[in-house]
Amino acid sequence: MTAPASPPMAAHPGPLDRVRNLPSLTGLRWATAMLIFGHHLMAVNYFGGNAGVAWGFLFEAGKTGVTLFFILSGFVLAWGYKPQQSSGSFYWHRFARIYPLHLVGVVLALITAATLVPEIRSDGPAPVVANVFLLNGWVPDWWQAGNPASWSLVCEAFFYLSFPFLIRPLARLSNRARIIVIAASLVLVAFAPQIAALAPGALSAASTPLLRLPEFVIGMTLALMMKSGRWMPLHLGIAVPLSVVGYAASEAPTIPGTDIHPGLAANVGFYALLVAALAAADARGRSTFLARPLWQELGRVSFAFYLVHLLVIASVSSSWPDGHPELPWRQAVLLGLAAFAISLAIAWVLHKTVEVPAQRWLLRYDRSRARVQPAPARDLAEPVTTR
């Protein structure tokens, strides 16, 4: 799992505040995007027959890639947290990083819905407007309005709004208190489907931002524990198999007679341990293969890839009845590779021509940059490094 870094970094047995670069987490973003891509090939039924059954067995749980994104987001934002950065500057950085590309994604989704994939058309303008302003996830019936993949950005926007109010008290807690926070968050993850079922208002355990917040908080808390130097995570040789167990556990049934889902808590907990273990490997100078240049480049385009891949998958399969090819495995693999290549090409162009230039232009208007140069907080949409 590990490969020597070049040049090797010094080990950091104590506090990790000075460790600025966690390249394996950038590469992990791409691996995570691949899980989601595989899940959407399954959802659109690229594979038929026994091949479809096998693909479903492998990638039904691929939707938990979003869970991993949420944990990563909390972890990396907390890792790069600088107390001197104002909340206004933090919010402007988040806006500059995700919003321009989000708007382009909405436009592409509307064009796709008007031409190749009418199935994703929204019911009226209100859901689309809500998606533009990253609010649609608060209404379960609108959760995939506009660009279907951008529902997770609604959650991220809420996480960003909450971050300045969460990080300060978390930073003051002892490690024992942080462990209690993690345990309570895992309980909330397991109870989220039950909470959604019993809530008087319309909630979804999958897409309502408030019910996904515990995943983000767990990532934040683990990062603070690691930076204190008083806790170090499991070795990758243990964390990786546990993450596979967590992947499978997400599909375990609920407790009979309830909507309580312990498997979701296992999924989140084991994924969080994987993120921490990869970060520790980088900090100790034993960066993994995920830190290699190709994975870094792919990790940098993963946000753009995520926003367009489902539109491409649905467009490529749109000529089949109901948009579900259900092909023998050889043809399905070729069709899937075509969708992947088109998605990656579009993502690379958007990353180079929209994502990076728009961020640079918008950050010129952050008035605090001239006074304080905080390490930019990184999240789902950014390479996992801090400067």
Buried (B, 14 or more C-beta within 10 A) or exposed (E): BBEEBEEEBEEBEEEBEEBEBBBBBBBBBBBBBBBBBBBBBBBBBBBBEEBBEEBBEBBBBBBBBBBBBBBBBBBBBBBBBBEEBBEEBBBBBBBBBBBBBBBBBBEBBBEBBEEBBEEBBBEEEEBBBBBBEBBBBBBBEBBBBBBBBBBBBBBBBBBBEBBBEBBEEBBEBEEEEBBEBBEEBBBBBBBBBBBBEEBEEEBBBBBBBBBBBBBBBBBBBBBBBBBBEEBBBBEBEEBBEBBEEBBBBBBEEBEEEEBBBBBBBBBBBBBBBBBBBBBBBBBBBBBBEBBBEEBBBBBBBBBBBBBBBBBBBBBBBBEBEEBBBBBBBEBBBEBBEEBBEBBBEBBBBBBEEBBBEBBEEBBEEBEBBEEEEBBBBBBBBBBBBBE
